[in-house]
Amino acid sequence: MGYAYGDLLRRDVLRMVPPEGRIIGSIGCGTALTEQVLVQQGREVHGVDVAPEAVEVASTRITSARLVKPDEDRVFDDASLDGLILADVLEHIPFAWEALKKFAGAVRPGGWVVISTPNMRNIDVLRQFFWLGDWPEPPGGIFDRTHVQVMSHKRLARWCAEAGLQIEQWFDQYDPYGPRRLAFFRTLDRASLRLFHTWFMYQLQLRCRKT
């Protein structure tokens, strides 16, 4: 399979999904290995993605999976979902703040939305851009060449508020590339009394409620 982002089980995303909600949507579902866990719990999960090779695999794992166009922002009917997963997708979308409003419209009032994006106000970005003076273009990770949005804690919070989403909980996500780096940044965060907490977050992860 030639899907660029592999076949990954995102336990960090699953921890944000609350126990309630029977009908769930996932935008940018990829191969849906993560969403398959929710189906195994007895939930109904409908996924969409722009990669045909990913959708082909996802369709064997979840309730339904279909291909959408990159600029398609109304992929589910209004108020048709109990919950919505946006796992590392907003940073790939031009005018993503407007797309989020439309995505959120698919969730019924009181339903939930879980979001994960890279944190560009990050200590690695500080080192790479401001110290080394370069911005690489790897095929994945925080500097992924397909990212078109620069994400920060305040920016994402503002987008959620404008989309009618009330933030319920932020989730810590330190550097995922190995236990040593994770422990190092967590220790620095605690030693600094969390005064620079957002700088140590590799990703911004949160759960919201539709108002």
C-alpha positions, 0 to 999 in steps of 0.5 A, spaced: 500 500 500 502 506 498 499 510 503 503 516 505 501 516 513 502 508 514 497 504 518 497 506 525 493 505 531 493 512 534 492 510 542 493 518 543 486 519 539 482 514 542 484 516 549 480 523 547 474 519 545 468 519 550 464 513 552 458 516 549 456 517 542 453 511 537 454 515 530 461 517 529 464 521 523 472 521 522 475 526 517 481 524 514 480 517 517 486 514 513 486 506 513 481 507 519 486 502 524 484 507 530 477 508 528 476 500 527 477 500 535 470 504 536 467 499 531 469 493 535 466 497 541 459 497 537 459 504 534 457 506 527 463 509 524 463 513 517 470 515 515 472 520 509 479 521 506 482 524 500 487 518 498 483 512 494 488 507 497 487 509 504 479 509 503 480 502 500 483 499 506 478 503 511 472 500 507 474 493 510 474 496 517 469 501 519 461 502 517 463 506 511 468 509 508 468 514 502 473 518 497 472 526 498 475 531 494 480 535 497 476 542 497 470 538 500 468 541 506 460 538 507 462 531 508 456 529 513 449 531 513 448 537 518 447 534 526 447 527 523 453 525 528 454 524 535 461 525 535 467 527 530 474 525 529 479 530 526 486 527 527 491 531 524 487 534 518 486 541 519 493 543 518 492 540 511 486 545 509 487 552 506 482 556 510 481 551 515 478 555 520 472 556 515 472 548 514 472 547 521 465 551 522 462 546 516 465 540 519 462 542 526 455 543 523 455 535 522 455 534 530 448 534 534 448 539 539 451 536 545 455 532 541 463 531 541 469 533 537 476 531 538 482 534 534 489 533 534 494 538 530 501 539 530 503 544 535 508 549 531 509 553 537 514 548 539 521 547 542 523 543 536 520 549 531 524 554 535 531 550 535 530 548 527 527 555 525 530 560 529 536 557 531 538 553 525 535 558 520 531 552 516 524 549 515 525 542 512 520 539 508 520 531 510 514 527 508 511 527 515 512 529 522 511 536 525 514 539 518 510 535 514 511 538 507 503 538 506 502 542 512 499 549 510 497 552 517 501 554 522 498 551 529 498 554 536 494 553 542 491 560 542 489 559 534 486 553 535 482 555 541 479 561 537 477 557 531 473 552 536 470 558 539 468 561 532 465 554 530 461 553 536 465 548 540 466 549 547 473 546 549 472 540 554 479 538 555 486 539 553 490 533 553 498 533 553 502 530 548 509 530 548 514 528 543 512 521 541 518 519 538 521 515 543 520 514 551 527 518 552 525 524 548 518 524 551 521 523 558 526 529 557 520 534 555 515 532 561 521 533 566 523 539 563 515 541 563 514 539 570 521 543 572 519 549 569 512 549 573 509 548 567 510 555 565 512 554 558 507 548 557 505 549 550 512 549 548 513 542 550 507 539 546 508 536 540 501 536 538 495 540 540 489 535 542 483 537 545 475 534 546 470 539 545 462 539 545 458 542 540 453 548 543 
